[in-house]
């Protein structure tokens, strides 16, 4: 009888082992192949209304402009500000308004 080596890893113990096909394993293999072969249809993610109308290009343009405004305000010494959104007819106006600090009493 052959001596069994000690301190082998799991991978080393089962190296070269081939499972024999049986009636039970044939069906298990077929099920695994079906689940791997058939990609699941991608479900449509619910669009958030706040970003539903923005394309990637539009988001990028607005982001760049907001960054420019942030840099201009920083150069003026304004760090704390809020962006107000207003509608004027068919226009949407974003304006940066400095936040006034309340005096502590």
Rosetta blueprint (number, residue, H / E / L):
1 X L
2 X L
3 X L
4 X L
5 X L
6 X L
7 X L
8 X L
9 X L
10 X H
11 X H
12 X H
13 X H
14 X L
15 X L
16 X L
17 X L
18 X L
19 X L
20 X L
21 X L
22 X L
23 X H
24 X H
25 X H
26 X H
27 X H
28 X H
29 X H
30 X H
31 X H
32 X H
33 X H
34 X H
35 X H
36 X H
37 X H
38 X L
39 X L
40 X L
41 X L
42 X L
43 X L
44 X L
45 X L
46 X L
47 X L
48 X L
49 X L
50 X L
51 X L
52 X L
53 X L
54 X L
55 X L
56 X H
57 X H
58 X H
59 X H
60 X H
61 X H
62 X H
63 X H
64 X H
65 X H
66 X H
67 X H
68 X H
69 X H
70 X H
71 X H
72 X H
73 X H
74 X H
75 X H
76 X L
77 X L
78 X L
79 X L
80 X L
81 X E
82 X E
83 X E
84 X E
85 X E
86 X E
87 X E
88 X E
89 X L
90 X L
91 X E
92 X E
93 X E
94 X E
95 X E
96 X E
97 X E
98 X E
99 X L
100 X L
101 X L
102 X L
103 X L
104 X L
105 X L
